[in-house]
């Protein structure tokens, strides 16, 4: 049980001091996990997420320190760096949303400024779309490429015209297959462990 008084900021500061003053040679993330659970059970989800992230960051710092009881391989260091910077250890969803919005916006702008026809119908006799000239809405087309489980049926009816646009569309789809499941896992709380 932890009690730091009635003042919330002082309580949080004392809690972080308590878990942060560990011997680097015997560092453990366990005090952070226990403190996170205390805040979660009390209904303070924001502070619980903060404690969780702080514990992960301190674990990372300790793994980089020489003489620590925690030694990470290069692949573990790289994967931890990716989780930290891309998802904020599963706590910062805004990063994933920002990446998704940037990729969709970039794709829409690329298809919009590309000279000439950017999309060809799969079946030339069937040309239905939202554009005045029969072409689909480029933002919806990029959204359809990006979302892996949602099918707006635009990518079934239209294909990019030219090799470079086809390669970009494949990369765009691949990024969607990576970002959207991470976003769903973060929302479900799966990534936090």
C-alpha positions, 0 to 999 in steps of 0.5 A, spaced: 500 500 500 502 506 498 499 513 501 503 519 499 498 524 502 492 528 499 495 532 494 495 529 488 502 532 485 506 531 491 503 523 491 505 522 484 512 525 485 513 521 492 511 515 488 516 516 482 521 518 487 520 511 491 520 507 484 526 511 481 531 510 487 533 503 485 540 500 485 542 500 477 545 493 479 539 490 481 534 494 477 527 491 476 520 494 473 516 490 478 515 497 483 513 501 477 508 495 475 505 495 482 504 502 483 501 502 476 496 497 479 495 502 485 493 508 480 489 503 476 485 500 481 483 507 484 481 509 477 486 514 475 488 511 469 492 517 466 497 517 472 497 509 471 499 510 464 504 515 465 507 510 471 507 505 466 511 509 460 516 511 465 517 504 468 518 502 460 523 508 459 527 507 466 528 500 464 530 502 457 535 507 460 538 501 465 539 496 459 543 501 456 547 503 462 554 499 463 554 494 469 546 493 469 543 487 471 539 488 464 543 486 458 539 487 451 541 484 444 541 489 438 534 487 436 531 488 442 534 495 443 531 496 436 524 493 437 524 497 444 526 504 440 520 503 435 515 501 440 517 507 444 517 512 438 512 509 434 507 508 439 509 511 446 509 504 448 502 503 447 500 509 451 500 515 446 495 513 440 496 520 437 502 518 434 499 512 430 493 517 428 498 522 426 502 517 422 496 514 419 493 521 417 500 523 414 500 517 409 493 518 407 494 525 406 501 524 402 498 519 398 492 523 396 496 529 394 501 525 390 495 522 386 492 529 385 499 533 383 501 527 379 501 529 371 496 525 367 491 520 369 493 517 375 487 511 376 485 507 370 479 503 371 479 495 372 474 494 367 474 500 362 466 499 361 464 500 368 466 507 370 463 509 377 466 514 381 465 521 385 469 525 381 465 529 375 470 526 370 468 519 372 474 518 376 474 516 384 475 521 390 482 520 391 482 521 398 477 515 399 481 511 394 487 512 399 483 511 405 481 504 401 488 502 400 490 504 407 485 500 411 486 493 411 479 490 413 475 496 411 473 495 403 470 501 400 471 497 393 475 503 390 481 499 390 477 493 386 475 498 381 481 502 380 488 501 379 494 506 379 497 508 372 504 507 371 509 503 375 511 508 380 504 509 382 503 502 383 509 501 387 507 507 391 500 504 392 503 497 394 507 501 400 501 505 402 497 499 403 503 495 407 504 501 411 496 501 413 497 493 414 502 495 419 499 502 423 492 500 423 493 493 427 498 497 432 492 502 433 487 497 434 492 493 439 493 500 443 486 501 443 485 494 446 490 495 451 494 489 448 501 492 446 502 495 453 504 488 456 
